[in-house]
């Protein structure tokens, strides 16, 4: 298996998880053009991607979802609540219920199938030839395919088994993931205000652990954010601080991972050196036992692929 973090931080997040036969893009928080550029930098072929998998609907995780999915012609996997929230974010001024959207989607699909079967009269096609693009063509939420999953229920894409687990964050239905193939387990757990028991259980026995280390508490308190935003970040549905991550690594981490990836570092409220030193201090007694290699995901460039 291989994990390649294309981008991680407040401006956009995206990670490739690959087996020998399957490639999954977890989140698409940059523009389509930038994501394709990052893949090129990482020597990854976009055409080989089998699916997009979404953790939650915040902009820094879904910015390029629609355009990239349509360009690559691949399905997008959401929880139902996240899909609804994503559509509301994409069309904030369009007042349409989810049921109405589904009905419209089914109607458009039926019309398209009828046209492809020759059911549409030739004169109707001629009459529509000079009309502007249809609502379906203009729909920013149009995707090649939508697949649903539920937290706590495992599923597979290709030969990769995926276990989604609920995380505490201020989104509609946020999740983290454990990926398993060829006897290798990789976990992605970012954007969580604290680490509850279900997350601690889910990320045990992983060979690669990607864990949030978002902010330094003192930098956040003294930083430029409004107090309301600071409260949100520090809350139990916000983001993990360096100290919280360190506490988990020291007290609850099982020490099994070959790689621990610190992710989603804030550019305004953290420094890579602070995140690294805080985590290294917690891992100090375990480094010599299992050689847990600590790496930091970056916002501006892909991380060197982690291959196991």
N, C-alpha and C positions, 0 to 999 in steps of 0.2 A: 504494500500500500504506500501511497504517497500523499502528503499534505503540503500544499503551497498556499501560503497566505499572500494574496495579491494586494490587500490593503487592510489596515486595521486602525481605527481611531474615530474621532468625532466627525470627521469629514467624509467617511465612507468605509464600508467593510465588505470584504468578499474573500472567500477561501475555497480553493479547489481540493476536493478529496477524491482520490483515484485508486482504483484497484487495477489489476492487470487487464480487465475488460470493461470497466465502467468508470465514467467521470461525472462527478456531481459538483455543481457550483453552489456553495452555501452563501446565500445573500448576494445582492448585486447593488451595492450602495454607492457606486460611481456611475458616471455616464457610460453608455454603451461604448462609445469611442475610447474612453479611458480604460475600461475593462479589457477591451481587445488589445490595447497597447500594453497593459500590464501582462496579459497572457503571452504576448509576443516576447516581452522582456524575460519572462520565465520559461520560454521555450515550450509553451503549452499550446496545443492546437484547439482553437475555439470550436471548430467543426466536429471535434470528437466528444464534446460535452453532450451527455445524455439527458440531463434535467437540471432545473434550478430548484433549490430548496430554501424556503424562507423561514427565518427564525421569528420575525415580528415585523410590523408595518412601519416602523420609524424610518424617516427619510434616509438616514445614513446606512440603511440596510436594503432599501428597495428603489433607490433613485433610478437605476437603469433596468429594472426588471422587464417592463413591457417591451421596450425597444430591443433589448438583447434577446429576449425569448422569441420575438417575432423574427428577428434577423437569423437566429440559429434554428428556428423551427422546432423548439423543444418545449415539453410541458413544464409547468410550474407547480410545485407542491406547496400547499398552504394548509393550515388548519382553517376550518370554515370561518371562524371569527376573525382570523387574520386576513383572510381574503376579503371579507366584507369591509373591514377597516381600511385595507389597502385601496379598495374601490372608492370609499368615501374620501380618502386622501387624494386620489387621482382626480376625482370630480367633486370638489367641495361645494360647488354651487348648483349641482344638479340634484334636484329633489326626486329621487327614485328609490323605492324600497328594494330590498334584496330580492323579494319574491317577484316584483315587477321586472327587475333586471333579468332574472332567470327565465321568466316567460318571454321577454323580448329576445333573449339569446336563443331560446328554442324556436321561436318563430323565424328568426333570421336564418337559423340553420336549416329549417324545413324549406324555406324559400330558396336557399342556395342549392340544396339537394334537388329540388324540383327543377331549377334552372339547368343544372348539370345533366339531368335526365331528359331534357328536351321538353319539359312540361310547359315552359313559358313560350307563348306565341311569338313568332318572329316580329310581328308588328309592335308588340310590347317592348321587345328588346331594342328595336329601332327608335321607338319613342323615348326610351330611357338613355339612349346613347349620349346625348348632349347634356344630360342632367348632372348636377354637381355630385360629388361623392356621397354615398349613402351614410346614414347615421352609424351603421355598422363599421364602415370603413374609417369613419372619423373617431370611433370609440377608443379613447386612450386606454381602456381596460381590456381591449381585445388581446387574447393570448392564443397561441396555437393549441394549447390544452391546459386544463386545470385538473389537478388531482388533490384530493383531500386526505389528510391523516389526522390522527388524534394523539395528544400527549398520553404516554403510557401504553400505547398500542404499537408494537413493532411492525415494520413493513420492509420491503426490499425494493431497491432500484438496481436492476441488473444483478450482479453477484455481490452487491454490498447490502448487508443487513443493517437497518437503521432503527435505533430506539430513541424516540423523542421524549423529552421529559420537561415538565413544567418548571419555569424559573420565575422568581419574584421580580417583576419589572412593570413599569407603568405603561403597558401596552395591552391590546385586546386579549391576546392568548399567546404570550411569548413562550418559546421553547428553546432548549439546548438539544444537542444530538450526540449520540454515540454511534460510530460507524464501525462495522466489523466485517472483515473479509480475509481469507487466507490465514486465519488465526491471529490477526492483528486488530487491536482496538484503538480507535482514535476518538477523542471527545472534544466537543466545542461547547464551552460554557462561558458566555460573556453577557453583558447587560443584565446583571442581577444585583439587587440591593444587598443581599446577604446570601449565605449558602445554607439552605434548609436541609433537613435530613434526606429528602428524596433526591436532591442533587448530589449530596455526599455519597449516597448509595450508587447512583447511576454512573458516576465517574470513577468508581473503583476499578482496579485491574486494567487500567488503560496503558497502552504503550506510548501514546502521545496525548498529552493533556494541554489543551488550549484554554487558558483561564484568564479572566479579566483582572487587570491591575490598573484601574482607571485614574485614580487621583491620589495625591498626597494631601492629607487632611489640612495641614497648615497652609499649603499653597492654595487650596480651595477656599478656606476661610478668609484668607487675606487677598484673594484674587479679584478679578474684575466683574464676576457674575453678580447679578442682582441677588438679594438675600433669598427671594423665593426660589430661584434656580438652585442656589446652594443647598437649600433645604431639600429640594427634590433630589439632587444628586446624592446627598448623604442619607436619604431615607431608605427604608427597607424595600422600596420598589425603584431605587435609583441605580447606583453603580458601586462596584466594589472598590474600596480604597486599597492602597498598597498594604496598609496595616492589616486590613481584613483578609486579604489574600495571604499575607505572611502567617497570620494566625491559623488559617486553614492548613497551609503547608506544614506548619509545625505540629499541629495537634491532631488533624484528621486525615491528612494525605497518607495513602498507603505506601508511597515510595516506589511504586512499580514502574512508573513511566521512564522510558529512555529519554524522552524530551518533555520538558515543561515549557510551554510557550506563553509568555505574558502578552496580553492583547488589550486592545481598546484603550491605550494610554491617551489621556487628555493632553492636548498641546498647550492648553492654558493653565492647567492645574497639576501638572506632573512633569517629571524629568526622567528620561530613560535610566540615568544613573541612579536616581532614587529608587525607582521600581526594581532595578536589578539588585542593588545592595540589600534592600529590605527582604526580597525573596531569597537571596543567597544566604542571608543570615538564618532564615528559617530552614533552608535545605542543608545547611552546613554539615550536620551530623549524618545526612543520608547520601551526600555526594560520593563519599568514599565507599559506600556499600554497593550502590547500584548505578553509580555514575550518571545520575539524572543531569542531563545537559540542559541548561537554562538559556533560552533564546528569547529575544524581544521582537515582536511583530512591529512593522513600521507602517506609517501612513502614506509615505511618498514613494515607496518602492516595494516590490515583491520580496518576500523572505525566501532565502535559499530553500529549495524543496527538501522536505524531511522524508526520507525513504526508508522503509523497513520491510 
